[in-house]
Every structure is written in C-alpha cells, then in structure tokens.
Amino acid sequence: MNSLPDPPSKPELREGKPDRPPENPWVEALKTVVISAVLALGIRTFVAEARYIPSGSMLPTLQINDRLLIDKLSYRFAKPERGDIIVFNPPAALRAQNFHEAFIKRIIGLPGDVVKVQGGTVYVNGCALKEPYIAARPDYTFSTQKLNAELGLPGNKVPPNQYLVLGDNRNDSYDSHYWGYVPDHDIIGKAVFRFWPLNHMGDIEQHPVEVCPVKTSSPTPAPTPRS
C-alpha cells in the first residue's frame, strides 16, 4: 500500500510586520511638512503666536517692526491684570469703522474700575498711576463716566467682562479713550517677550504703580477730666 505523500512544509513564520518597499522620499518630505504645519497651527491657535508691531502707538515700549511672542494660554486660567500688554481683535466699534487687523495696547482699567485722565495723570479708583513706560504725559482729559454716557452705558465704571486700554504713546494712540472698551472675548493674548531685534530681545512686562492718597484719621478727642 502506497503511503500518502508528506504535506508540503509551511513557510517559516517571521515575527513583526512584513517588509515594505521604501517610501518615496518626496512623499516622506510632504508628510513631514504637513505634520509640522498641523502642529504649528495647533500651537498658534491655542498656545502662542508671533506678532509684529506696525505702528508707533506703543512707543517707546515697543518699536515699529518689533517681533513679539503672544501668550494665548494664560488667560484661559487667569484674568488679565492692569499693565498687561494685550493683542486683541477689533471690537464692534472698530469693526464698524472697517478695522480688521489686531490691535496692541496696555490694559489700564479693569472691570469695575473708575478711570480718569486729568492734568497729565491717569487715575484709577482715585489712585494716580506712576507709568515710567509712557512716551509723554497725556494732554487730554477723559473719564469712564463720560465715555459711558457717550456709549449709552449706565454708571461711571468699566463694564463687566470689559477692559479699558491705552497706548503707551498716549498722545498718538487710537485707543479706548476714543472708541470704548475691549470685551474679554476679543482678547487674543498677552505680549510677553520680544524676540526681534536681537539687541532688544527680552521680557517686555512693565506694570504701573498705584499711588493712593493717604487717608488721615481725625484726632481722637482728649478725655474730659473728671471733677
């Protein structure tokens, strides 16, 4: 009786994935570019972005053509502070004037603040601001009370969730004292670092110092001597 033939031997099994032919280097380069672009877009959208200064409204702090790094993350966890330099989209009042590019200014008034400019000095809640960063003392008068009346808003304070901003070049800056407040949803981020030109590279944060009037207490009357 003839025996059955042996079954064909199984091919040797290899661990891992089967070999693939090398990919076209142009395809690899394209993948790298696409991935890099996606990462850059994600960073620009949620974390940080670069901006340049197109005008002299923030002189002498920021020069025309300075390049800045804008922090877009901090304000997701903390509120803006007085003295922060912010980049913001044009609010409705500016969009109505066909402004579409972002602005950069310094926050002076926070929600609930009473702001006044008088005699070349900015006052917030009755306290004068010492501002070593400005180009010159403002030569105009201003108050949030007057601005609110012009905008049809009640009271004399910066409205909730809005900010009053001024340029450091006080007498040559198109800012809140002309057109109003910046809503928090229009804020893009905070300018934190200048990376160009190289000889001016570094931190740009400067904050005003509030000088408040000293309250004097009435003298305590002497006790009446007993007879």
TIMI-979450 format. One line per 5 residues: number of its first residue (from 1); their letters; for each residue x, y, z of N, C-alpha, C. Coordinates in nm, 3 decimals. Layout:
BEGIN
NUM	A	X Y Z X Y Z X Y Z | ...
This chain:
BEGIN
1	MNSLP	0.086 -0.118 0.000 0.000 0.000 0.000 0.089 0.122 0.000 | 0.061 0.206 -0.097 0.145 0.324 -0.106 0.114 0.421 0.007 | 0.215 0.474 0.065 0.196 0.573 0.173 0.159 0.708 0.112 | 0.084 0.789 0.193 0.046 0.923 0.147 0.168 1.014 0.145 | 0.170 1.101 0.048 0.286 1.193 0.043 0.285 1.288 0.162
6	DPPSK	0.403 1.323 0.204 0.415 1.419 0.314 0.353 1.553 0.272 | 0.281 1.619 0.365 0.225 1.751 0.333 0.336 1.851 0.311 | 0.309 1.948 0.225 0.414 2.048 0.199 0.449 2.122 0.328 | 0.573 2.149 0.343 0.618 2.218 0.465 0.568 2.363 0.464 | 0.532 2.413 0.584 0.486 2.552 0.596 0.603 2.647 0.586
11	PELRE	0.582 2.758 0.523 0.691 2.855 0.517 0.725 2.906 0.656 | 0.845 2.942 0.675 0.890 2.991 0.806 0.817 3.121 0.839 | 0.759 3.123 0.961 0.689 3.244 1.003 0.788 3.347 1.054 | 0.762 3.476 1.018 0.851 3.584 1.062 0.776 3.669 1.165 | 0.851 3.711 1.264 0.792 3.798 1.365 0.781 3.940 1.310
16	GKPDR	0.680 4.011 1.359 0.665 4.150 1.317 0.592 4.161 1.185 | 0.593 4.287 1.132 0.521 4.315 1.009 0.606 4.277 0.889 | 0.541 4.241 0.778 0.618 4.209 0.658 0.692 4.331 0.606 | 0.801 4.307 0.540 0.880 4.417 0.485 0.799 4.492 0.382 | 0.817 4.629 0.382 0.751 4.710 0.281 0.858 4.780 0.198
21	PPENP	0.828 4.805 0.076 0.927 4.876 -0.004 0.947 5.017 0.050 | 1.066 5.073 0.041 1.091 5.209 0.093 1.001 5.310 0.023 | 0.953 5.410 0.105 0.861 5.509 0.051 0.938 5.616 -0.025 | 0.870 5.674 -0.120 0.931 5.782 -0.200 0.974 5.895 -0.107 | 1.099 5.943 -0.118 1.148 6.050 -0.028 1.065 6.178 -0.039
26	WVEAL	1.008 6.202 -0.155 0.924 6.321 -0.170 0.795 6.307 -0.088 | 0.742 6.185 -0.082 0.623 6.161 -0.001 0.655 6.179 0.146 | 0.773 6.127 0.188 0.816 6.143 0.327 0.830 6.292 0.361 | 0.889 6.370 0.270 0.907 6.513 0.294 0.772 6.584 0.304 | 0.679 6.544 0.217 0.546 6.605 0.221 0.476 6.575 0.353
31	KTVVI	0.490 6.450 0.401 0.430 6.414 0.530 0.487 6.500 0.642 | 0.618 6.519 0.640 0.683 6.600 0.743 0.631 6.742 0.742 | 0.617 6.798 0.621 0.568 6.935 0.609 0.425 6.946 0.662 | 0.341 6.850 0.625 0.201 6.852 0.668 0.191 6.841 0.820 | 0.266 6.747 0.878 0.262 6.729 1.024 0.311 6.855 1.095
36	SAVLA	0.419 6.912 1.042 0.473 7.035 1.102 0.371 7.148 1.094 | 0.304 7.159 0.980 0.203 7.265 0.965 0.088 7.245 1.062 | 0.044 7.122 1.080 -0.066 7.094 1.173 -0.025 7.128 1.315 | 0.097 7.091 1.353 0.146 7.123 1.488 0.157 7.273 1.507 | 0.212 7.341 1.405 0.226 7.487 1.415 0.090 7.554 1.426
41	LGIRT	-0.008 7.505 1.350 -0.142 7.562 1.358 -0.202 7.540 1.496 | -0.181 7.422 1.552 -0.233 7.395 1.685 -0.170 7.486 1.789 | -0.037 7.504 1.780 0.032 7.592 1.873 -0.017 7.735 1.857 | -0.029 7.781 1.731 -0.073 7.918 1.705 -0.215 7.941 1.752 | -0.299 7.840 1.740 -0.439 7.855 1.777 -0.459 7.855 1.927
46	FVAEA	-0.385 7.772 2.000 -0.416 7.750 2.142 -0.307 7.796 2.238 | -0.182 7.807 2.195 -0.072 7.829 2.290 -0.006 7.965 2.271 | 0.054 7.990 2.155 0.129 8.114 2.134 0.139 8.143 1.986 | 0.169 8.269 1.956 0.192 8.307 1.818 0.283 8.429 1.815 | 0.342 8.454 1.699 0.429 8.570 1.682 0.350 8.684 1.618
51	RYIPS	0.381 8.805 1.658 0.319 8.925 1.601 0.426 9.031 1.581 | 0.400 9.122 1.487 0.492 9.234 1.470 0.417 9.364 1.497 | 0.492 9.470 1.525 0.433 9.599 1.560 0.430 9.688 1.436 | 0.310 9.724 1.388 0.301 9.800 1.264 0.299 9.953 1.282 | 0.279 10.000 1.407 0.263 10.145 1.426 0.340 10.190 1.550
56	GSMLP	0.337 10.322 1.572 0.410 10.378 1.686 0.323 10.406 1.806 | 0.206 10.344 1.817 0.115 10.376 1.927 0.163 10.326 2.062 | 0.260 10.231 2.060 0.312 10.178 2.187 0.455 10.224 2.215 | 0.501 10.326 2.141 0.631 10.383 2.172 0.629 10.444 2.312 | 0.739 10.443 2.385 0.870 10.388 2.350 0.887 10.240 2.387
61	TLQIN	0.783 10.180 2.449 0.796 10.042 2.492 0.821 9.948 2.375 | 0.743 9.964 2.269 0.753 9.878 2.151 0.781 9.965 2.029 | 0.882 9.927 1.954 0.921 10.000 1.835 0.852 9.939 1.712 | 0.837 10.020 1.608 0.780 9.969 1.483 0.867 9.855 1.430 | 0.802 9.747 1.388 0.865 9.625 1.335 0.925 9.534 1.442
66	DRLLI	0.906 9.566 1.570 0.942 9.469 1.674 0.862 9.341 1.652 | 0.925 9.227 1.683 0.856 9.098 1.678 0.835 9.048 1.820 | 0.710 9.009 1.849 0.674 8.970 1.985 0.616 8.829 1.989 | 0.632 8.765 2.105 0.567 8.638 2.131 0.442 8.666 2.214 | 0.328 8.617 2.164 0.200 8.640 2.231 0.155 8.512 2.300
71	DKLSY	0.139 8.521 2.431 0.093 8.408 2.513 -0.059 8.401 2.504 | -0.112 8.292 2.447 -0.256 8.276 2.429 -0.317 8.181 2.532 | -0.235 8.131 2.621 -0.281 8.027 2.714 -0.315 8.082 2.852 | -0.238 8.181 2.899 -0.251 8.227 3.037 -0.392 8.272 3.072 | -0.457 8.343 2.980 -0.588 8.398 3.011 -0.698 8.292 3.012
76	RFAKP	-0.663 8.168 2.981 -0.759 8.060 2.999 -0.769 8.020 3.147 | -0.667 8.061 3.226 -0.662 8.021 3.367 -0.663 8.140 3.463 | -0.638 8.260 3.412 -0.632 8.377 3.499 -0.683 8.499 3.422 | -0.734 8.596 3.496 -0.787 8.718 3.435 -0.672 8.813 3.398 | -0.692 8.894 3.295 -0.592 8.998 3.264 -0.573 9.092 3.383
81	ERGDI	-0.452 9.148 3.391 -0.420 9.240 3.500 -0.388 9.378 3.445 | -0.400 9.477 3.532 -0.364 9.612 3.493 -0.216 9.616 3.456 | -0.187 9.678 3.343 -0.048 9.687 3.296 -0.012 9.582 3.193 | -0.093 9.478 3.177 -0.067 9.378 3.073 -0.076 9.444 2.936 | 0.016 9.407 2.847 0.008 9.448 2.707 -0.063 9.337 2.632
86	IVFNP	-0.177 9.370 2.574 -0.258 9.266 2.510 -0.274 9.291 2.361 | -0.292 9.181 2.288 -0.329 9.185 2.147 -0.475 9.144 2.140 | -0.554 9.219 2.065 -0.698 9.190 2.060 -0.755 9.217 1.921 | -0.860 9.143 1.890 -0.933 9.168 1.767 -1.013 9.297 1.782 | -1.036 9.368 1.671 -1.113 9.493 1.682 -1.252 9.468 1.740
91	PAALR	-1.289 9.540 1.846 -1.426 9.529 1.897 -1.525 9.583 1.794 | -1.654 9.569 1.824 -1.759 9.606 1.729 -1.746 9.751 1.682 | -1.710 9.842 1.773 -1.699 9.983 1.735 -1.592 10.004 1.629 | -1.483 9.927 1.636 -1.376 9.939 1.536 -1.410 9.864 1.408 | -1.476 9.749 1.422 -1.518 9.677 1.301 -1.614 9.762 1.218
96	AQNFH	-1.696 9.841 1.286 -1.787 9.930 1.215 -1.712 10.037 1.137 | -1.587 10.062 1.176 -1.502 10.159 1.104 -1.409 10.089 1.004 | -1.439 9.963 0.976 -1.362 9.882 0.879 -1.220 9.852 0.925 | -1.199 9.841 1.057 -1.073 9.790 1.109 -1.085 9.638 1.121 | -0.987 9.567 1.068 -0.992 9.421 1.070 -0.867 9.358 1.132
101	EAFIK	-0.756 9.430 1.132 -0.632 9.376 1.188 -0.630 9.392 1.339 | -0.554 9.305 1.406 -0.545 9.308 1.552 -0.478 9.436 1.601 | -0.515 9.478 1.721 -0.457 9.593 1.790 -0.370 9.544 1.905 | -0.278 9.631 1.948 -0.198 9.602 2.068 -0.196 9.726 2.156 | -0.237 9.712 2.282 -0.244 9.823 2.377 -0.215 9.770 2.517
106	RIIGL	-0.212 9.863 2.612 -0.189 9.827 2.753 -0.319 9.840 2.831 | -0.349 9.740 2.914 -0.468 9.746 2.999 -0.445 9.846 3.112 | -0.539 9.941 3.124 -0.534 10.039 3.231 -0.653 10.021 3.326 | -0.772 9.999 3.269 -0.891 9.983 3.352 -0.944 9.842 3.349 | -0.965 9.784 3.467 -1.024 9.651 3.481 -1.174 9.664 3.503
111	PGDVV	-1.252 9.557 3.487 -1.395 9.564 3.513 -1.423 9.619 3.653 | -1.511 9.719 3.658 -1.546 9.779 3.787 -1.462 9.899 3.825 | -1.357 9.930 3.749 -1.270 10.044 3.780 -1.334 10.175 3.733 | -1.302 10.281 3.807 -1.335 10.418 3.765 -1.204 10.481 3.720 | -1.197 10.521 3.594 -1.073 10.574 3.537 -1.093 10.719 3.495
116	KVQGG	-0.992 10.799 3.522 -0.997 10.941 3.484 -0.858 10.984 3.441 | -0.851 11.067 3.338 -0.724 11.128 3.295 -0.740 11.278 3.313 | -0.653 11.334 3.396 -0.665 11.475 3.427 -0.528 11.530 3.464 | -0.495 11.647 3.410 -0.368 11.712 3.443 -0.247 11.629 3.406 | -0.258 11.548 3.299 -0.145 11.469 3.254 -0.121 11.341 3.332
121	TVYVN	-0.216 11.304 3.418 -0.202 11.184 3.501 -0.326 11.098 3.486 | -0.304 10.966 3.488 -0.415 10.870 3.486 -0.446 10.830 3.629 | -0.574 10.835 3.664 -0.620 10.797 3.796 -0.712 10.676 3.782 | -0.692 10.576 3.868 -0.779 10.459 3.873 -0.831 10.446 4.016 | -0.962 10.458 4.029 -1.027 10.450 4.161 -0.967 10.550 4.259
126	GCALK	-0.934 10.667 4.206 -0.879 10.774 4.290 -0.730 10.769 4.311 | -0.664 10.664 4.264 -0.519 10.650 4.281 -0.447 10.689 4.153 | -0.344 10.774 4.164 -0.265 10.812 4.048 -0.175 10.696 4.006 | -0.155 10.681 3.876 -0.066 10.577 3.826 0.070 10.637 3.791 | 0.174 10.578 3.846 0.310 10.611 3.805 0.345 10.520 3.688
131	EPYIA	0.371 10.578 3.570 0.390 10.500 3.448 0.522 10.539 3.381 | 0.629 10.473 3.418 0.760 10.509 3.361 0.775 10.472 3.214 | 0.682 10.396 3.159 0.694 10.344 3.023 0.632 10.436 2.917 | 0.559 10.541 2.954 0.488 10.621 2.854 0.583 10.719 2.785 | 0.544 10.756 2.660 0.627 10.850 2.583 0.617 10.990 2.640
136	ARPDY	0.497 11.032 2.678 0.475 11.165 2.734 0.344 11.162 2.812 | 0.329 11.257 2.901 0.206 11.265 2.978 0.089 11.297 2.886 | -0.027 11.237 2.906 -0.140 11.265 2.818 -0.183 11.410 2.825 | -0.211 11.468 2.706 -0.251 11.609 2.702 -0.402 11.624 2.682 | -0.477 11.520 2.722 -0.622 11.525 2.708 -0.685 11.489 2.842
141	TFSTQ	-0.815 11.518 2.853 -0.891 11.476 2.970 -0.987 11.365 2.928 | -1.018 11.279 3.023 -1.101 11.162 2.993 -1.156 11.108 3.123 | -1.273 11.043 3.114 -1.327 10.971 3.230 -1.417 10.859 3.181 | -1.422 10.751 3.256 -1.513 10.643 3.221 -1.658 10.688 3.234 | -1.684 10.784 3.320 -1.820 10.835 3.333 -1.865 10.901 3.203
146	KLNAE	-1.778 10.984 3.145 -1.811 11.050 3.019 -1.820 10.949 2.905 | -1.726 10.852 2.902 -1.728 10.751 2.797 -1.857 10.669 2.803 | -1.897 10.628 2.922 -2.020 10.550 2.936 -2.142 10.629 2.887 | -2.143 10.758 2.916 -2.254 10.841 2.869 -2.257 10.845 2.716 | -2.139 10.855 2.655 -2.132 10.858 2.508 -2.175 10.724 2.447
151	LGLPG	-2.146 10.614 2.517 -2.179 10.482 2.467 -2.319 10.435 2.507 | -2.387 10.516 2.588 -2.519 10.478 2.634 -2.516 10.372 2.741 | -2.407 10.367 2.820 -2.393 10.269 2.927 -2.420 10.335 3.062 | -2.473 10.261 3.157 -2.501 10.321 3.288 -2.374 10.334 3.373 | -2.378 10.424 3.470 -2.273 10.432 3.570 -2.145 10.498 3.520
156	NKVPP	-2.043 10.487 3.603 -1.914 10.552 3.574 -1.797 10.455 3.578 | -1.827 10.324 3.568 -1.722 10.223 3.582 -1.701 10.146 3.451 | -1.584 10.083 3.440 -1.561 9.990 3.329 -1.661 9.875 3.343 | -1.736 9.844 3.235 -1.840 9.741 3.246 -1.782 9.603 3.276 | -1.865 9.511 3.324 -1.819 9.373 3.350 -1.766 9.308 3.223
161	NQYLV	-1.661 9.228 3.241 -1.601 9.150 3.132 -1.547 9.238 3.019 | -1.513 9.362 3.051 -1.454 9.451 2.950 -1.335 9.524 3.012 | -1.250 9.578 2.924 -1.125 9.639 2.969 -1.102 9.771 2.896 | -1.042 9.865 2.968 -1.004 9.993 2.910 -0.855 9.988 2.878 | -0.819 10.017 2.754 -0.680 10.006 2.710 -0.631 10.139 2.654
166	LGDNR	-0.505 10.168 2.678 -0.441 10.288 2.625 -0.307 10.250 2.565 | -0.264 10.326 2.465 -0.130 10.308 2.410 -0.028 10.381 2.494 | 0.095 10.330 2.499 0.199 10.399 2.577 0.236 10.534 2.515 | 0.216 10.547 2.386 0.235 10.676 2.319 0.103 10.752 2.331 | 0.076 10.800 2.452 -0.058 10.846 2.490 -0.119 10.948 2.394
171	NDSYD	-0.037 11.036 2.340 -0.091 11.143 2.257 -0.094 11.107 2.108 | -0.060 10.986 2.075 -0.065 10.941 1.936 -0.109 10.795 1.932 | -0.221 10.765 1.996 -0.270 10.628 2.003 -0.422 10.628 1.990 | -0.472 10.546 1.898 -0.616 10.532 1.879 -0.662 10.419 1.970 | -0.713 10.456 2.087 -0.738 10.357 2.192 -0.872 10.381 2.259
176	SHYWG	-0.889 10.325 2.378 -1.020 10.327 2.445 -1.075 10.467 2.466 | -0.989 10.566 2.484 -1.043 10.699 2.511 -1.110 10.760 2.388 | -1.093 10.695 2.272 -1.164 10.735 2.151 -1.289 10.650 2.126 | -1.274 10.516 2.136 -1.380 10.428 2.084 -1.443 10.334 2.187 | -1.390 10.323 2.307 -1.458 10.241 2.408 -1.376 10.126 2.461
181	YVPDH	-1.445 10.021 2.505 -1.383 9.912 2.579 -1.355 9.790 2.491 | -1.270 9.701 2.545 -1.238 9.574 2.478 -1.306 9.461 2.555 | -1.404 9.394 2.494 -1.465 9.277 2.560 -1.362 9.164 2.574 | -1.375 9.085 2.680 -1.275 8.980 2.704 -1.271 8.878 2.591 | -1.383 8.856 2.521 -1.381 8.755 2.415 -1.306 8.801 2.290
186	DIIGK	-1.271 8.931 2.284 -1.192 8.981 2.170 -1.041 8.975 2.197 | -1.003 8.942 2.320 -0.860 8.938 2.354 -0.797 8.811 2.296 | -0.689 8.829 2.221 -0.616 8.716 2.162 -0.515 8.661 2.261 | -0.443 8.748 2.327 -0.342 8.702 2.422 -0.260 8.817 2.477 | -0.159 8.781 2.552 -0.074 8.876 2.624 0.066 8.876 2.563
191	AVFRF	0.116 8.996 2.532 0.252 9.008 2.480 0.351 8.989 2.595 | 0.441 8.891 2.581 0.528 8.857 2.694 0.677 8.867 2.661 | 0.714 8.861 2.533 0.857 8.853 2.502 0.882 8.912 2.364 | 0.989 8.993 2.355 1.033 9.047 2.227 1.151 8.963 2.178 | 1.138 8.903 2.058 1.248 8.822 2.007 1.321 8.886 1.889
196	WPLNH	1.273 9.001 1.845 1.342 9.075 1.738 1.310 9.223 1.753 | 1.414 9.308 1.737 1.553 9.278 1.700 1.631 9.216 1.816 | 1.739 9.150 1.778 1.815 9.074 1.877 1.871 9.162 1.988 | 1.908 9.286 1.955 1.967 9.372 2.058 1.864 9.425 2.157 | 1.734 9.401 2.129 1.628 9.438 2.223 1.553 9.316 2.272
201	MGDIE	1.607 9.198 2.250 1.539 9.076 2.291 1.521 9.071 2.442 | 1.402 9.027 2.484 1.383 9.010 2.628 1.240 9.035 2.670 | 1.219 9.030 2.799 1.089 9.048 2.862 1.042 9.192 2.842 | 0.913 9.212 2.818 0.861 9.347 2.798 0.758 9.386 2.904 | 0.742 9.305 3.006 0.639 9.333 3.105 0.680 9.447 3.198
206	QHPVE	0.597 9.550 3.204 0.611 9.660 3.298 0.472 9.694 3.349 | 0.459 9.714 3.477 0.328 9.745 3.532 0.331 9.879 3.605 | 0.219 9.951 3.600 0.215 10.080 3.669 0.211 10.061 3.820 | 0.251 10.165 3.889 0.245 10.166 4.035 0.135 10.261 4.077 | 0.044 10.213 4.160 -0.067 10.297 4.205 -0.023 10.377 4.327
211	VCPVK	-0.042 10.508 4.318 -0.010 10.597 4.430 -0.142 10.653 4.482 | -0.184 10.603 4.596 -0.314 10.641 4.650 -0.298 10.749 4.757 | -0.393 10.841 4.763 -0.384 10.944 4.867 -0.390 10.883 5.006 | -0.311 10.939 5.094 -0.308 10.890 5.231 -0.429 10.944 5.306 | -0.502 10.853 5.366 -0.619 10.893 5.443 -0.576 10.932 5.583
216	TSSPT	-0.611 11.053 5.622 -0.577 11.099 5.757 -0.698 11.079 5.847 | -0.673 11.022 5.961 -0.782 10.999 6.056 -0.798 11.121 6.145 | -0.919 11.146 6.183 -0.946 11.259 6.273 -0.883 11.232 6.409 | -0.823 11.334 6.469 -0.762 11.312 6.601 -0.866 11.274 6.705 | -0.826 11.183 6.789 -0.917 11.139 6.896 -0.925 11.248 7.003
221	PAPTP	-1.046 11.293 7.035 -1.055 11.399 7.136 -1.004 11.351 7.271 | -0.938 11.444 7.341 -0.886 11.410 7.475 -1.003 11.386 7.570 | -0.985 11.291 7.660 -1.095 11.266 7.757 -1.118 11.385 7.848 | -1.241 11.408 7.877 -1.276 11.520 7.964 -1.240 11.485 8.107 | -1.159 11.570 8.170 -1.120 11.538 8.310 -1.240 11.538 8.402
226	RS	-1.239 11.445 8.492 -1.348 11.437 8.590 -1.321 11.530 8.707 | -1.428 11.593 8.751 -1.412 11.685 8.866 -1.418 11.607 8.997
